[in-house]
């Protein structure tokens, strides 16, 4: 992931089993997240808000649904970082819950 001119997470195509949460394991990204770097926080907000995901409340837990698995991955990543997509109202306005501040 690249935010501004900073690259986070190392991608190794030879070890796909290690890709899960690779960005979250990057100490540089963790530091930027802990310090609430404005560029990183803005990027995460966009990940949480700019998509065509709908929420399915039919089960015990809410489920994200989308034609694009990539969109779901972006929204889930933003959620892990503190910006949880919450709902979209009848006017197509999205709401996120900020669990990290900033």
N, CA, C and O atoms as a MOPAC input file, in Angstrom:
PM7 MOZYME 1SCF
protein

 N      0.84900 1    -1.15800 1     0.00000 1
 C      0.00000 1     0.00000 1     0.00000 1
 C      0.90100 1     1.22900 1     0.00000 1
 O      1.88200 1     1.29000 1     0.74000 1
 N      0.56400 1     2.19400 1    -0.82400 1
 C      1.32300 1     3.43600 1    -0.88600 1
 C      0.42400 1     4.59900 1    -0.50200 1
 O     -0.65500 1     4.77400 1    -1.06700 1
 N      0.87100 1     5.38900 1     0.45800 1
 C      0.15200 1     6.57900 1     0.89600 1
 C      1.09900 1     7.74500 1     0.70700 1
 O      2.13800 1     7.82100 1     1.36300 1
 N      0.74000 1     8.65900 1    -0.19300 1
 C      1.66700 1     9.73800 1    -0.52300 1
 C      2.90100 1     9.13000 1    -1.16500 1
 O      2.79400 1     8.42200 1    -2.16600 1
 N      4.05800 1     9.39400 1    -0.60700 1
 C      5.28200 1     8.80900 1    -1.13600 1
 C      5.80800 1     7.67500 1    -0.25300 1
 O      6.91700 1     7.18700 1    -0.47200 1
 N      5.02700 1     7.25400 1     0.73900 1
 C      5.44400 1     6.20300 1     1.66800 1
 C      4.81100 1     4.86100 1     1.28000 1
 O      3.59800 1     4.76900 1     1.09500 1
 N      5.63800 1     3.83600 1     1.16200 1
 C      5.17300 1     2.49400 1     0.83400 1
 C      5.14100 1     1.65100 1     2.10400 1
 O      6.09800 1     1.64800 1     2.87800 1
 N      4.02400 1     0.92700 1     2.31800 1
 C      3.87400 1     0.07700 1     3.50100 1
 C      3.64900 1    -1.36700 1     3.07500 1
 O      2.98700 1    -1.63100 1     2.07100 1
 N      4.20200 1    -2.29800 1     3.84500 1
 C      4.01100 1    -3.72500 1     3.58000 1
 C      4.90000 1    -4.19900 1     2.44400 1
 O      4.98200 1    -3.55900 1     1.39600 1
 N      5.55800 1    -5.31700 1     2.66000 1
 C      6.39500 1    -5.89400 1     1.61100 1
 C      5.64600 1    -7.06300 1     0.99800 1
 O      5.16200 1    -7.94500 1     1.70800 1
 N      5.55500 1    -7.06500 1    -0.30400 1
 C      4.84500 1    -8.11600 1    -1.03300 1
 C      5.85200 1    -9.11700 1    -1.56300 1
 O      6.80100 1    -8.74300 1    -2.25200 1
 N      5.65000 1   -10.38800 1    -1.24500 1
 C      6.50900 1   -11.45100 1    -1.74700 1
 C      5.62500 1   -12.46400 1    -2.46500 1
 O      4.96900 1   -13.27600 1    -1.81400 1
 N      5.59600 1   -12.43100 1    -3.79900 1
 C      4.70200 1   -13.32200 1    -4.53700 1
 C      5.03300 1   -14.79700 1    -4.36200 1
 O      4.21700 1   -15.64700 1    -4.72200 1
 N      6.19000 1   -15.12700 1    -3.82700 1
 C      6.56000 1   -16.52500 1    -3.64700 1
 C      6.02300 1   -17.12000 1    -2.35000 1
 O      6.07000 1   -18.33700 1    -2.16900 1
 N      5.51800 1   -16.29300 1    -1.45100 1
 C      5.01800 1   -16.77800 1    -0.17100 1
 C      3.60500 1   -16.25000 1     0.08700 1
 O      3.41300 1   -15.40000 1     0.95600 1
 N      2.60900 1   -16.75100 1    -0.66700 1
 C      1.25100 1   -16.22900 1    -0.51200 1
 C      0.66300 1   -16.45300 1     0.87700 1
 O     -0.21700 1   -15.69800 1     1.29100 1
 N      1.11800 1   -17.45800 1     1.60300 1
 C      0.57700 1   -17.71300 1     2.94300 1
 C      0.93800 1   -16.60000 1     3.91300 1
 O      0.30400 1   -16.47100 1     4.96000 1
 N      1.93500 1   -15.79900 1     3.58900 1
 C      2.36600 1   -14.72600 1     4.47400 1
 C      1.71600 1   -13.38000 1     4.14000 1
 O      2.02400 1   -12.38000 1     4.78800 1
 N      0.83600 1   -13.33200 1     3.15500 1
 C      0.24000 1   -12.06400 1     2.72500 1
 C     -0.81600 1   -11.54400 1     3.68500 1
 O     -1.06900 1   -10.34000 1     3.71300 1
 N     -1.43600 1   -12.40200 1     4.46600 1
 C     -2.52000 1   -11.96800 1     5.33800 1
 C     -2.01100 1   -10.90200 1     6.31400 1
 O     -1.06500 1   -11.13500 1     7.06700 1
 N     -2.63700 1    -9.75900 1     6.28800 1
 C     -2.31800 1    -8.65000 1     7.18900 1
 C     -0.87100 1    -8.18700 1     7.09900 1
 O     -0.31700 1    -7.70800 1     8.08800 1
 N     -0.24900 1    -8.32100 1     5.92800 1
 C      1.15600 1    -7.93900 1     5.78200 1
 C      1.37300 1    -6.46300 1     6.09200 1
 O      2.40700 1    -6.09600 1     6.65000 1
 N      0.42200 1    -5.62000 1     5.74300 1
 C      0.58200 1    -4.18800 1     6.01300 1
 C      0.49700 1    -3.92700 1     7.50900 1
 O      1.24300 1    -3.10800 1     8.04600 1
 N     -0.41700 1    -4.62600 1     8.18200 1
 C     -0.54900 1    -4.43000 1     9.62400 1
 C      0.69600 1    -4.88700 1    10.38000 1
 O      0.94800 1    -4.43200 1    11.49600 1
 N      1.46500 1    -5.77600 1     9.78400 1
 C      2.69000 1    -6.26400 1    10.42500 1
 C      3.88800 1    -5.36100 1    10.15500 1
 O      4.95000 1    -5.55200 1    10.74800 1
 N      3.73900 1    -4.40900 1     9.29500 1
 C      4.82200 1    -3.49000 1     8.95300 1
 C      4.99800 1    -2.49300 1    10.10100 1
 O      4.07400 1    -1.73600 1    10.39700 1
 N      6.17300 1    -2.47800 1    10.75800 1
 C      6.37700 1    -1.56100 1    11.88400 1
 C      6.24000 1    -0.08800 1    11.49500 1
 O      5.81400 1     0.72900 1    12.31200 1
 N      6.59500 1     0.25400 1    10.26700 1
 C      6.45600 1     1.63500 1     9.81300 1
 C      4.98700 1     2.03200 1     9.74700 1
 O      4.62100 1     3.14400 1    10.12800 1
 N      4.13500 1     1.10400 1     9.25500 1
 C      2.70300 1     1.38200 1     9.19500 1
 C      2.10800 1     1.46000 1    10.59900 1
 O      1.29600 1     2.33900 1    10.88800 1
 N      2.51800 1     0.53300 1    11.47000 1
 C      2.01400 1     0.55400 1    12.84600 1
 C      2.34000 1     1.88700 1    13.51900 1
 O      1.51500 1     2.45500 1    14.23400 1
 N      3.53900 1     2.36700 1    13.28000 1
 C      3.95300 1     3.64600 1    13.86400 1
 C      3.10700 1     4.79600 1    13.31400 1
 O      2.66000 1     5.66200 1    14.06600 1
 N      2.89500 1     4.79300 1    12.00400 1
 C      2.07300 1     5.84800 1    11.38700 1
 C      0.64300 1     5.79200 1    11.92000 1
 O      0.02700 1     6.83000 1    12.15900 1
 N      0.11900 1     4.58600 1    12.10500 1
 C     -1.23200 1     4.42800 1    12.63400 1
 C     -1.29900 1     4.87900 1    14.09000 1
 O     -2.23000 1     5.58200 1    14.48300 1
 N     -0.31400 1     4.47700 1    14.88700 1
 C     -0.27400 1     4.88200 1    16.30000 1
 C     -0.16600 1     6.39300 1    16.45200 1
 O     -0.76900 1     6.98200 1    17.35000 1
 N      0.60900 1     7.01700 1    15.56300 1
 C      0.77300 1     8.47900 1    15.61700 1
 C     -0.36500 1     9.21000 1    14.91300 1
 O     -0.41000 1    10.44000 1    14.89500 1
 N     -1.28300 1     8.44000 1    14.33600 1
 C     -2.41600 1     8.99600 1    13.59200 1
 C     -1.94400 1     9.95200 1    12.48800 1
 O     -2.43900 1    11.07000 1    12.34800 1
 N     -0.98000 1     9.47200 1    11.72200 1
 C     -0.46700 1    10.24600 1    10.59900 1
 C     -1.64400 1    10.71000 1     9.74300 1
 O     -2.44700 1     9.88600 1     9.30600 1
 N     -1.75800 1    12.03300 1     9.49300 1
 C     -2.92500 1    12.55600 1     8.76300 1
 C     -3.14200 1    11.91900 1     7.38600 1
 O     -4.28300 1    11.67400 1     6.99500 1
 N     -2.06100 1    11.65100 1     6.65100 1
 C     -2.21000 1    11.04200 1     5.33000 1
 C     -2.75700 1     9.62000 1     5.44100 1
 O     -3.62700 1     9.22200 1     4.66600 1
 N     -2.25100 1     8.86600 1     6.39500 1
 C     -2.71100 1     7.48800 1     6.58900 1
 C     -4.16600 1     7.47800 1     7.05200 1
 O     -4.96200 1     6.67000 1     6.57500 1
 N     -4.51100 1     8.35700 1     7.96400 1
 C     -5.88300 1     8.39400 1     8.47800 1
 C     -6.86300 1     8.78300 1     7.36600 1
 O     -7.95600 1     8.22200 1     7.28300 1
 N     -6.48700 1     9.71700 1     6.53100 1
 C     -7.34100 1    10.11700 1     5.41000 1
 C     -7.50700 1     8.96200 1     4.42600 1
 O     -8.60600 1     8.72200 1     3.92600 1
 N     -6.43000 1     8.25600 1     4.15300 1
 C     -6.45800 1     7.10900 1     3.24600 1
 C     -7.41400 1     6.04000 1     3.77600 1
 O     -8.20700 1     5.47600 1     3.02200 1
 N     -7.33100 1     5.77000 1     5.06900 1
 C     -8.20800 1     4.76800 1     5.68000 1
 C     -9.67600 1     5.20100 1     5.63000 1
 O    -10.56600 1     4.37700 1     5.42000 1
 N     -9.91600 1     6.48500 1     5.82300 1
 C    -11.29800 1     6.98800 1     5.71500 1
 C    -11.84700 1     6.74600 1     4.31300 1
 O    -12.99000 1     6.31700 1     4.15400 1
 N    -11.03300 1     7.02100 1     3.30200 1
 C    -11.48300 1     6.77800 1     1.92600 1
 C    -11.75100 1     5.29900 1     1.69700 1
 O    -12.72600 1     4.94500 1     1.03300 1
 N    -10.90000 1     4.42600 1     2.23600 1
 C    -11.13200 1     2.98900 1     2.10100 1
 C    -12.46600 1     2.58900 1     2.73100 1
 O    -13.17900 1     1.73600 1     2.20300 1
 N    -12.79200 1     3.20500 1     3.85100 1
 C    -14.01700 1     2.86500 1     4.56700 1
 C    -15.26000 1     3.44800 1     3.91000 1
 O    -16.36100 1     2.93900 1     4.11900 1
 N    -15.10500 1     4.50200 1     3.12200 1
 C    -16.27100 1     5.20700 1     2.57600 1
 C    -16.52100 1     5.04100 1     1.07700 1
 O    -17.66800 1     5.11900 1     0.63700 1
 N    -15.48900 1     4.81900 1     0.29900 1
 C    -15.63300 1     4.84300 1    -1.16300 1
 C    -15.76500 1     3.43000 1    -1.73300 1
 O    -14.77500 1     2.80500 1    -2.11100 1
 N    -16.99100 1     2.94500 1    -1.78700 1
 C    -17.25500 1     1.58800 1    -2.26800 1
 C    -18.74300 1     1.41500 1    -2.55000 1
 O    -19.54500 1     2.31500 1    -2.30000 1
 N    -19.09900 1     0.24600 1    -3.07300 1
 C    -20.49500 1    -0.09600 1    -3.35400 1
 C    -20.96700 1    -1.26100 1    -2.48800 1
 O    -21.81300 1    -2.04700 1    -2.91400 1
 N    -20.44100 1    -1.37200 1    -1.31000 1
 C    -20.78500 1    -2.46800 1    -0.39800 1
 C    -22.14600 1    -2.21400 1     0.24200 1
 O    -22.50700 1    -1.08000 1     0.55700 1
 N    -22.88500 1    -3.29700 1     0.42200 1
 C    -24.11100 1    -3.23700 1     1.21400 1
 C    -23.90600 1    -4.12300 1     2.43700 1
 O    -23.05500 1    -5.01200 1     2.44300 1
 N    -24.68900 1    -3.86900 1     3.45200 1
 C    -24.56800 1    -4.64500 1     4.68200 1
 C    -25.78600 1    -5.55000 1     4.81800 1
 O    -26.92800 1    -5.10700 1     4.69200 1
 N    -25.52100 1    -6.82000 1     5.07700 1
 C    -26.57900 1    -7.80700 1     5.28200 1
 C    -26.69700 1    -8.05100 1     6.78100 1
 O    -25.75000 1    -8.50900 1     7.42000 1
 N    -27.86600 1    -7.74200 1     7.33600 1
 C    -28.11900 1    -7.90700 1     8.76600 1
 C    -28.93400 1    -9.16500 1     9.07200 1
 O    -29.42800 1    -9.31300 1    10.19000 1
 N    -29.08500 1   -10.07200 1     8.10400 1
 C    -29.96900 1   -11.22500 1     8.29200 1
 C    -29.42200 1   -12.27300 1     9.26300 1
 O    -30.20400 1   -13.03000 1     9.83800 1
 N    -28.13400 1   -12.33800 1     9.45900 1
 C    -27.53700 1   -13.31300 1    10.37400 1
 C    -27.31300 1   -12.71600 1    11.74600 1
 O    -27.80600 1   -11.63300 1    12.06000 1
 N    -26.55900 1   -13.43900 1    12.55800 1
 C    -26.23700 1   -12.96200 1    13.90600 1
 C    -25.30600 1   -11.75700 1    13.86800 1
 O    -25.39700 1   -10.86700 1    14.71400 1
 N    -24.41600 1   -11.73200 1    12.89300 1
 C    -23.48800 1   -10.61700 1    12.72400 1
 C    -23.73900 1    -9.95900 1    11.38100 1
 O    -24.19200 1   -10.60700 1    10.43800 1
 N    -23.44400 1    -8.66700 1    11.29600 1
 C    -23.58600 1    -8.01200 1    10.00300 1
 C    -22.51100 1    -8.53000 1     9.05700 1
 O    -21.38200 1    -8.79800 1     9.46900 1
 N    -22.87400 1    -8.66900 1     7.78100 1
 C    -21.96100 1    -9.15700 1     6.76300 1
 C    -21.89300 1    -8.12700 1     5.65000 1
 O    -22.91500 1    -7.57500 1     5.24000 1
 N    -20.67900 1    -7.86800 1     5.16100 1
 C    -20.51500 1    -7.01100 1     4.00700 1
 C    -20.75900 1    -7.84600 1     2.74700 1
 O    -20.27600 1    -8.97400 1     2.64900 1
 N    -21.50400 1    -7.29700 1     1.78800 1
 C    -21.69200 1    -7.96700 1     0.50400 1
 C    -21.35400 1    -6.99200 1    -0.61200 1
 O    -21.63600 1    -5.79700 1    -0.52600 1
 N    -20.74100 1    -7.53100 1    -1.66400 1
 C    -20.33700 1    -6.71200 1    -2.79600 1
 C    -20.02900 1    -7.61200 1    -3.97600 1
 O    -19.66800 1    -8.77600 1    -3.80400 1
 N    -20.17100 1    -7.07200 1    -5.17100 1
 C    -19.76400 1    -7.80100 1    -6.36900 1
 C    -18.24300 1    -7.90100 1    -6.43000 1
 O    -17.70000 1    -8.74100 1    -7.14800 1
 N    -17.55900 1    -7.04400 1    -5.67900 1
 C    -16.09600 1    -7.00300 1    -5.70700 1
 C    -15.50200 1    -7.46700 1    -4.37200 1
 O    -15.67300 1    -6.79600 1    -3.35400 1
 N    -14.81600 1    -8.59500 1    -4.37000 1
 C    -14.14700 1    -9.01900 1    -3.13300 1
 C    -13.04800 1    -8.04200 1    -2.70000 1
 O    -12.71100 1    -7.96000 1    -1.51900 1
 N    -12.49400 1    -7.30200 1    -3.67000 1
 C    -11.47700 1    -6.30400 1    -3.33200 1
 C    -12.06500 1    -5.20200 1    -2.45700 1
 O    -11.44000 1    -4.77400 1    -1.48700 1
 N    -13.26500 1    -4.74500 1    -2.80100 1
 C    -13.90200 1    -3.70400 1    -1.99500 1
 C    -14.11300 1    -4.18300 1    -0.56300 1
 O    -13.88500 1    -3.43400 1     0.38700 1
 N    -14.54300 1    -5.41900 1    -0.41200 1
 C    -14.74300 1    -5.97000 1     0.93300 1
 C    -13.41100 1    -6.01400 1     1.67300 1
 O    -13.35200 1    -5.68000 1     2.85700 1
 N    -12.35000 1    -6.42000 1     0.99700 1
 C    -11.02500 1    -6.47300 1     1.62800 1
 C    -10.57800 1    -5.08700 1     2.07900 1
 O    -10.02400 1    -4.94400 1     3.16900 1
 N    -10.81000 1    -4.06300 1     1.25800 1
 C    -10.42800 1    -2.69600 1     1.63200 1
 C    -11.20400 1    -2.23000 1     2.86300 1
 O    -10.63100 1    -1.65100 1     3.78600 1
 N    -12.50700 1    -2.48600 1     2.86700 1
 C    -13.34700 1    -2.05400 1     3.98500 1
 C    -12.98000 1    -2.81300 1     5.25900 1
 O    -12.94500 1    -2.22300 1     6.33900 1
 N    -12.70900 1    -4.10800 1     5.14600 1
 C    -12.30500 1    -4.88300 1     6.32300 1
 C    -10.95100 1    -4.42300 1     6.85200 1
 O    -10.73400 1    -4.38400 1     8.06300 1
 N    -10.03800 1    -4.07200 1     5.93900 1
 C     -8.73800 1    -3.55200 1     6.36800 1
 C     -8.90400 1    -2.23800 1     7.11500 1
 O     -8.32100 1    -2.04600 1     8.18200 1
 N     -9.70400 1    -1.32900 1     6.55300 1
 C     -9.94700 1    -0.04100 1     7.21000 1
 C    -10.56800 1    -0.27000 1     8.58800 1
 O    -10.25300 1     0.44400 1     9.54000 1
 N    -11.43900 1    -1.25500 1     8.69400 1
 C    -12.06500 1    -1.58100 1     9.97600 1
 C    -11.03200 1    -2.05100 1    10.99000 1
 O    -11.08100 1    -1.65700 1    12.15600 1
 N    -10.09600 1    -2.89200 1    10.55500 1
 C     -9.03300 1    -3.36400 1    11.44700 1
 C     -8.16900 1    -2.20600 1    11.94000 1
 O     -7.57100 1    -2.27000 1    13.01400 1
 N     -8.11800 1    -1.15800 1    11.14200 1
 C     -7.31000 1     0.01400 1    11.48900 1
 C     -8.10700 1     1.07400 1    12.23900 1
 O     -7.56000 1     2.11300 1    12.60800 1
 N     -9.38800 1     0.82200 1    12.46800 1
 C    -10.17000 1     1.73500 1    13.28900 1
 C    -11.26800 1     2.51000 1    12.60300 1
 O    -11.94800 1     3.30500 1    13.25300 1
 N    -11.47000 1     2.30900 1    11.30200 1
 C    -12.53800 1     3.00200 1    10.58800 1
 C    -13.53500 1     1.96600 1    10.06900 1
 O    -13.37300 1     1.43200 1     8.97100 1
 N    -14.55100 1     1.69300 1    10.85600 1
 C    -15.51800 1     0.64600 1    10.53800 1
 C    -16.71400 1     1.21200 1     9.77800 1
 O    -17.40900 1     2.10800 1    10.25600 1
 N    -16.93700 1     0.66300 1     8.57800 1
 C    -18.10300 1     1.04400 1     7.77900 1
 C    -19.34400 1     0.59000 1     8.52900 1
 O    -19.45600 1    -0.57600 1     8.90900 1
 N    -20.26800 1     1.50300 1     8.73900 1
 C    -21.43100 1     1.22500 1     9.57900 1
 C    -22.72500 1     1.10600 1     8.79000 1
 O    -23.48300 1     0.15600 1     8.98700 1
 N    -22.98800 1     2.04900 1     7.90400 1
 C    -24.23800 1     1.98600 1     7.15000 1
 C    -24.22800 1     2.98300 1     6.00000 1
 O    -23.37900 1     3.87100 1     5.92500 1
 N    -25.19800 1     2.80700 1     5.10700 1
 C    -25.45600 1     3.76500 1     4.03300 1
 C    -26.94500 1     4.08300 1     4.10700 1
 O    -27.77600 1     3.17600 1     4.09100 1
 N    -27.28300 1     5.36600 1     4.18700 1
 C    -28.69600 1     5.72400 1     4.34800 1
 C    -29.40100 1     5.83700 1     2.99500 1
 O    -28.80200 1     5.58200 1     1.95000 1
 N    -30.65900 1     6.21700 1     3.02800 1
 C    -31.46700 1     6.28900 1     1.81200 1
 C    -30.96800 1     7.34500 1     0.82800 1
 O    -31.30800 1     7.29700 1    -0.35400 1
 N    -30.17400 1     8.28600 1     1.29900 1
 C    -29.60300 1     9.31700 1     0.42300 1
 C    -28.20600 1     8.93200 1    -0.06700 1
 O    -27.49100 1     9.75900 1    -0.63200 1
 N    -27.82200 1     7.66800 1     0.15500 1
 C    -26.52200 1     7.12900 1    -0.24600 1
 C    -25.35400 1     7.74100 1     0.51800 1
 O    -24.22900 1     7.74500 1     0.01900 1
 N    -25.59900 1     8.25300 1     1.70600 1
 C    -24.52800 1     8.77700 1     2.55000 1
 C    -24.04500 1     7.66200 1     3.46800 1
 O    -24.84200 1     7.00000 1     4.13300 1
 N    -22.72600 1     7.46400 1     3.49500 1
 C    -22.13000 1     6.40900 1     4.31900 1
 C    -21.78400 1     6.93500 1     5.69700 1
 O    -21.46200 1     8.11000 1     5.86800 1
 N    -21.85600 1     6.04600 1     6.67700 1
 C    -21.44600 1     6.35700 1     8.03400 1
 C    -20.35300 1     5.37500 1     8.42900 1
 O    -20.47400 1     4.17100 1     8.20100 1
 N    -19.28500 1     5.89900 1     9.02500 1
 C    -18.25300 1     5.03400 1     9.57600 1
 C    -18.12900 1     5.32000 1    11.06000 1
 O    -18.44400 1     6.41500 1    11.52700 1
 N    -17.66800 1     4.32100 1    11.79100 1
 C    -17.38100 1     4.50900 1    13.21200 1
 C    -15.87300 1     4.57100 1    13.36800 1
 O    -15.15500 1     3.65500 1    12.96700 1
 N    -15.40400 1     5.65700 1    13.95200 1
 C    -13.98300 1     5.85000 1    14.17600 1
 C    -13.64900 1     5.32500 1    15.56900 1
 O    -14.06800 1     5.89700 1    16.57500 1
 N    -12.89400 1     4.23500 1    15.61600 1
 C    -12.53800 1     3.64400 1    16.89900 1
 C    -11.12300 1     3.98900 1    17.34000 1
 O    -10.64900 1     3.49800 1    18.36400 1
 N    -10.44100 1     4.84600 1    16.55500 1
 C     -9.06900 1     5.21500 1    16.90700 1
 C     -8.90700 1     6.69700 1    17.21800 1
 O     -7.86400 1     7.09800 1    17.73500 1
 N     -9.88500 1     7.50500 1    16.92400 1
 C     -9.74100 1     8.95100 1    17.09600 1
 C     -8.95700 1     9.54300 1    15.94800 1
 O     -8.29100 1     8.82500 1    15.20100 1
 N     -9.03500 1    10.85300 1    15.80700 1
 C     -8.24500 1    11.52400 1    14.77400 1
 C     -8.96400 1    11.72100 1    13.48500 1
 O     -8.39900 1    12.27500 1    12.54200 1

